[in-house]
Amino acid sequence: MSQVTGRSYWLFLPGSWDRTATSLGIHRNTVRRRITRIGTLVDTDLDDPDVRMELWFALRSLDRDPPPA
């Protein structure tokens, strides 16, 4: 699992540690550690709903197909 995938699940499942862990087949504490690590790496507060919303939009934009050349 990539960090982007884990973060995406966590954001798309409204910050639920348990639901994210179940979806990824890992322990909830593993999810919590990974999300905390990501917040530290990007130097942002992932407890802030506005930050999570911006991150959600950024990740959604990565899922889109590239424009035709």
N, CA, C and O atoms as a GROMACS GRO file, in nm:
protein
  276
    1MET      N    1   0.084  -0.118   0.000
    1MET     CA    2   0.000   0.000   0.000
    1MET      C    3   0.089   0.125   0.000
    1MET      O    4   0.183   0.135   0.080
    2SER      N    5   0.060   0.216  -0.087
    2SER     CA    6   0.134   0.341  -0.089
    2SER      C    7   0.077   0.434   0.017
    2SER      O    8  -0.035   0.415   0.065
    3GLN      N    9   0.155   0.535   0.053
    3GLN     CA   10   0.107   0.634   0.150
    3GLN      C   11  -0.014   0.708   0.094
    3GLN      O   12  -0.106   0.743   0.168
    4VAL      N   13  -0.012   0.733  -0.038
    4VAL     CA   14  -0.125   0.803  -0.100
    4VAL      C   15  -0.252   0.720  -0.088
    4VAL      O   16  -0.358   0.774  -0.058
    5THR      N   17  -0.242   0.590  -0.112
    5THR     CA   18  -0.360   0.504  -0.102
    5THR      C   19  -0.416   0.506   0.040
    5THR      O   20  -0.536   0.522   0.059
    6GLY      N   21  -0.330   0.490   0.139
    6GLY     CA   22  -0.376   0.490   0.278
    6GLY      C   23  -0.439   0.622   0.317
    6GLY      O   24  -0.544   0.625   0.382
    7ARG      N   25  -0.375   0.729   0.277
    7ARG     CA   26  -0.429   0.861   0.308
    7ARG      C   27  -0.562   0.881   0.238
    7ARG      O   28  -0.655   0.938   0.295
    8SER      N   29  -0.572   0.834   0.114
    8SER     CA   30  -0.697   0.847   0.039
    8SER      C   31  -0.810   0.775   0.112
    8SER      O   32  -0.917   0.832   0.130
    9TYR      N   33  -0.786   0.651   0.152
    9TYR     CA   34  -0.889   0.577   0.225
    9TYR      C   35  -0.930   0.653   0.350
    9TYR      O   36  -1.049   0.668   0.379
   10TRP      N   37  -0.832   0.702   0.424
   10TRP     CA   38  -0.861   0.772   0.549
   10TRP      C   39  -0.944   0.897   0.524
   10TRP      O   40  -1.035   0.928   0.600
   11LEU      N   41  -0.912   0.970   0.417
   11LEU     CA   42  -0.989   1.090   0.385
   11LEU      C   43  -1.127   1.057   0.330
   11LEU      O   44  -1.225   1.125   0.362
   12PHE      N   45  -1.136   0.954   0.247
   12PHE     CA   46  -1.264   0.920   0.185
   12PHE      C   47  -1.358   0.850   0.284
   12PHE      O   48  -1.479   0.842   0.259
   13LEU      N   49  -1.304   0.801   0.393
   13LEU     CA   50  -1.386   0.738   0.497
   13LEU      C   51  -1.389   0.830   0.620
   13LEU      O   52  -1.361   0.786   0.731
   14PRO      N   53  -1.422   0.957   0.600
   14PRO     CA   54  -1.418   1.069   0.694
   14PRO      C   55  -1.330   1.054   0.818
   14PRO      O   56  -1.377   1.071   0.931
   15GLY      N   57  -1.201   1.023   0.798
   15GLY     CA   58  -1.108   1.019   0.909
   15GLY      C   59  -1.128   0.904   1.005
   15GLY      O   60  -1.082   0.911   1.119
   16SER      N   61  -1.197   0.800   0.963
   16SER     CA   62  -1.224   0.686   1.051
   16SER      C   63  -1.107   0.588   1.052
   16SER      O   64  -1.077   0.525   0.951
   17TRP      N   65  -1.041   0.577   1.167
   17TRP     CA   66  -0.929   0.484   1.180
   17TRP      C   67  -0.976   0.341   1.157
   17TRP      O   68  -0.912   0.265   1.084
   18ASP      N   69  -1.088   0.303   1.220
   18ASP     CA   70  -1.137   0.165   1.212
   18ASP      C   71  -1.179   0.126   1.071
   18ASP      O   72  -1.141   0.020   1.022
   19ARG      N   73  -1.258   0.210   1.006
   19ARG     CA   74  -1.305   0.178   0.871
   19ARG      C   75  -1.190   0.175   0.771
   19ARG      O   76  -1.188   0.092   0.680
   20THR      N   77  -1.094   0.265   0.789
   20THR     CA   78  -0.977   0.266   0.701
   20THR      C   79  -0.896   0.139   0.720
   20THR      O   80  -0.854   0.076   0.622
   21ALA      N   81  -0.874   0.102   0.844
   21ALA     CA   82  -0.797  -0.020   0.873
   21ALA      C   83  -0.865  -0.143   0.815
   21ALA      O   84  -0.799  -0.228   0.756
   22THR      N   85  -0.995  -0.152   0.831
   22THR     CA   86  -1.069  -0.266   0.777
   22THR      C   87  -1.059  -0.268   0.624
   22THR      O   88  -1.038  -0.375   0.566
   23SER      N   89  -1.072  -0.153   0.560
   23SER     CA   90  -1.066  -0.146   0.414
   23SER      C   91  -0.929  -0.186   0.361
   23SER      O   92  -0.918  -0.246   0.254
   24LEU      N   93  -0.824  -0.153   0.436
   24LEU     CA   94  -0.688  -0.183   0.392
   24LEU      C   95  -0.636  -0.317   0.444
   24LEU      O   96  -0.532  -0.365   0.400
   25GLY      N   97  -0.709  -0.377   0.538
   25GLY     CA   98  -0.667  -0.505   0.594
   25GLY      C   99  -0.547  -0.492   0.686
   25GLY      O  100  -0.463  -0.583   0.694
   26ILE      N  101  -0.538  -0.380   0.758
   26ILE     CA  102  -0.429  -0.358   0.852
   26ILE      C  103  -0.489  -0.315   0.987
   26ILE      O  104  -0.608  -0.287   0.997
   27HIS      N  105  -0.404  -0.310   1.089
   27HIS     CA  106  -0.449  -0.272   1.222
   27HIS      C  107  -0.473  -0.121   1.229
   27HIS      O  108  -0.404  -0.044   1.162
   28ARG      N  109  -0.570  -0.080   1.308
   28ARG     CA  110  -0.604   0.063   1.318
   28ARG      C  111  -0.487   0.146   1.370
   28ARG      O  112  -0.473   0.262   1.331
   29ASN      N  113  -0.404   0.091   1.457
   29ASN     CA  114  -0.288   0.166   1.506
   29ASN      C  115  -0.186   0.190   1.394
   29ASN      O  116  -0.116   0.292   1.395
   30THR      N  117  -0.178   0.098   1.300
   30THR     CA  118  -0.090   0.117   1.184
   30THR      C  119  -0.140   0.236   1.101
   30THR      O  120  -0.061   0.318   1.056
   31VAL      N  121  -0.271   0.243   1.082
   31VAL     CA  122  -0.330   0.356   1.010
   31VAL      C  123  -0.299   0.486   1.084
   31VAL      O  124  -0.256   0.584   1.024
   32ARG      N  125  -0.321   0.486   1.214
   32ARG     CA  126  -0.297   0.606   1.294
   32ARG      C  127  -0.151   0.650   1.284
   32ARG      O  128  -0.125   0.769   1.265
   33ARG      N  129  -0.056   0.556   1.294
   33ARG     CA  130   0.086   0.590   1.284
   33ARG      C  131   0.119   0.648   1.147
   33ARG      O  132   0.191   0.747   1.136
   34ARG      N  133   0.066   0.585   1.041
   34ARG     CA  134   0.095   0.632   0.906
   34ARG      C  135   0.039   0.772   0.881
   34ARG      O  136   0.107   0.856   0.822
   35ILE      N  137  -0.083   0.796   0.925
   35ILE     CA  138  -0.143   0.927   0.904
   35ILE      C  139  -0.068   1.033   0.986
   35ILE      O  140  -0.047   1.144   0.938
   36THR      N  141  -0.030   0.999   1.107
   36THR     CA  142   0.048   1.092   1.190
   36THR      C  143   0.181   1.122   1.123
   36THR      O  144   0.225   1.237   1.122
   37ARG      N  145   0.244   1.021   1.068
   37ARG     CA  146   0.372   1.039   0.998
   37ARG      C  147   0.355   1.130   0.876
   37ARG      O  148   0.438   1.218   0.852
   38ILE      N  149   0.249   1.110   0.801
   38ILE     CA  150   0.223   1.194   0.684
   38ILE      C  151   0.203   1.339   0.727
   38ILE      O  152   0.258   1.430   0.664
   39GLY      N  153   0.125   1.360   0.832
   39GLY     CA  154   0.105   1.496   0.883
   39GLY      C  155   0.236   1.563   0.922
   39GLY      O  156   0.255   1.682   0.898
   40THR      N  157   0.326   1.485   0.981
   40THR     CA  158   0.457   1.537   1.019
   40THR      C  159   0.540   1.569   0.895
   40THR      O  160   0.604   1.675   0.888
   41LEU      N  161   0.540   1.480   0.797
   41LEU     CA  162   0.619   1.501   0.676
   41LEU      C  163   0.575   1.623   0.597
   41LEU      O  164   0.658   1.695   0.542
   42VAL      N  165   0.445   1.646   0.591
   42VAL     CA  166   0.395   1.762   0.516
   42VAL      C  167   0.376   1.884   0.605
   42VAL      O  168   0.330   1.989   0.560
   43ASP      N  169   0.413   1.870   0.732
   43ASP     CA  170   0.408   1.979   0.830
   43ASP      C  171   0.271   2.049   0.831
   43ASP      O  172   0.261   2.170   0.813
   44THR      N  173   0.168   1.968   0.853
   44THR     CA  174   0.032   2.023   0.858
   44THR      C  175  -0.050   1.950   0.964
   44THR      O  176  -0.015   1.839   1.005
   45ASP      N  177  -0.158   2.011   1.006
   45ASP     CA  178  -0.245   1.955   1.109
   45ASP      C  179  -0.361   1.882   1.041
   45ASP      O  180  -0.457   1.945   0.995
   46LEU      N  181  -0.353   1.750   1.035
   46LEU     CA  182  -0.458   1.672   0.971
   46LEU      C  183  -0.583   1.660   1.056
   46LEU      O  184  -0.681   1.599   1.012
   47ASP      N  185  -0.582   1.717   1.176
   47ASP     CA  186  -0.704   1.722   1.257
   47ASP      C  187  -0.793   1.839   1.214
   47ASP      O  188  -0.910   1.845   1.252
   48ASP      N  189  -0.738   1.930   1.136
   48ASP     CA  190  -0.812   2.046   1.088
   48ASP      C  191  -0.897   2.005   0.967
   48ASP      O  192  -0.842   1.963   0.865
   49PRO      N  193  -1.030   2.017   0.976
   49PRO     CA  194  -1.116   1.975   0.866
   49PRO      C  195  -1.089   2.050   0.735
   49PRO      O  196  -1.106   1.993   0.627
   50ASP      N  197  -1.048   2.176   0.743
   50ASP     CA  198  -1.017   2.251   0.621
   50ASP      C  199  -0.894   2.194   0.550
   50ASP      O  200  -0.890   2.186   0.428
   51VAL      N  201  -0.796   2.154   0.629
   51VAL     CA  202  -0.674   2.093   0.573
   51VAL      C  203  -0.710   1.960   0.508
   51VAL      O  204  -0.664   1.930   0.398
   52ARG      N  205  -0.792   1.880   0.577
   52ARG     CA  206  -0.832   1.751   0.520
   52ARG      C  207  -0.910   1.770   0.390
   52ARG      O  208  -0.893   1.692   0.297
   53MET      N  209  -0.995   1.873   0.384
   53MET     CA  210  -1.071   1.899   0.262
   53MET      C  211  -0.977   1.934   0.147
   53MET      O  212  -0.993   1.883   0.036
   54GLU      N  213  -0.880   2.022   0.172
   54GLU     CA  214  -0.785   2.060   0.068
   54GLU      C  215  -0.706   1.938   0.021
   54GLU      O  216  -0.683   1.921  -0.099
   55LEU      N  217  -0.665   1.856   0.114
   55LEU     CA  218  -0.590   1.735   0.079
   55LEU      C  219  -0.678   1.640  -0.001
   55LEU      O  220  -0.632   1.578  -0.097
   56TRP      N  221  -0.804   1.628   0.038
   56TRP     CA  222  -0.898   1.542  -0.035
   56TRP      C  223  -0.908   1.587  -0.180
   56TRP      O  224  -0.901   1.505  -0.272
   57PHE      N  225  -0.926   1.719  -0.202
   57PHE     CA  226  -0.936   1.771  -0.339
   57PHE      C  227  -0.806   1.746  -0.416
   57PHE      O  228  -0.810   1.710  -0.534
   58ALA      N  229  -0.693   1.766  -0.352
   58ALA     CA  230  -0.564   1.743  -0.419
   58ALA      C  231  -0.551   1.597  -0.462
   58ALA      O  232  -0.507   1.569  -0.574
   59LEU      N  233  -0.588   1.505  -0.373
   59LEU     CA  234  -0.578   1.363  -0.408
   59LEU      C  235  -0.678   1.324  -0.516
   59LEU      O  236  -0.647   1.242  -0.602
   60ARG      N  237  -0.795   1.383  -0.513
   60ARG     CA  238  -0.895   1.357  -0.618
   60ARG      C  239  -0.843   1.402  -0.753
   60ARG      O  240  -0.867   1.336  -0.855
   61SER      N  241  -0.772   1.514  -0.755
   61SER     CA  242  -0.720   1.563  -0.883
   61SER      C  243  -0.613   1.468  -0.939
   61SER      O  244  -0.595   1.462  -1.060
   62LEU      N  245  -0.543   1.395  -0.853
   62LEU     CA  246  -0.445   1.297  -0.899
   62LEU      C  247  -0.512   1.176  -0.964
   62LEU      O  248  -0.451   1.108  -1.047
   63ASP      N  249  -0.637   1.148  -0.926
   63ASP     CA  250  -0.710   1.034  -0.979
   63ASP      C  251  -0.765   1.058  -1.119
   63ASP      O  252  -0.804   0.964  -1.188
   64ARG      N  253  -0.769   1.182  -1.160
   64ARG     CA  254  -0.827   1.214  -1.290
   64ARG      C  255  -0.733   1.177  -1.403
   64ARG      O  256  -0.611   1.180  -1.388
   65ASP      N  257  -0.792   1.141  -1.516
   65ASP     CA  258  -0.712   1.110  -1.634
   65ASP      C  259  -0.643   1.236  -1.684
   65ASP      O  260  -0.700   1.345  -1.674
   66PRO      N  261  -0.522   1.223  -1.736
   66PRO     CA  262  -0.455   1.341  -1.790
   66PRO      C  263  -0.528   1.392  -1.914
   66PRO      O  264  -0.592   1.314  -1.984
   67PRO      N  265  -0.520   1.520  -1.941
   67PRO     CA  266  -0.588   1.573  -2.059
   67PRO      C  267  -0.528   1.516  -2.187
   67PRO      O  268  -0.409   1.484  -2.190
   68PRO      N  269  -0.608   1.504  -2.293
   68PRO     CA  270  -0.554   1.452  -2.418
   68PRO      C  271  -0.444   1.544  -2.473
   68PRO      O  272  -0.451   1.666  -2.459
   69ALA      N  273  -0.346   1.484  -2.535
   69ALA     CA  274  -0.232   1.562  -2.589
   69ALA      C  275  -0.267   1.628  -2.720
   69ALA      O  276  -0.184   1.698  -2.778
   0.00000   0.00000   0.00000
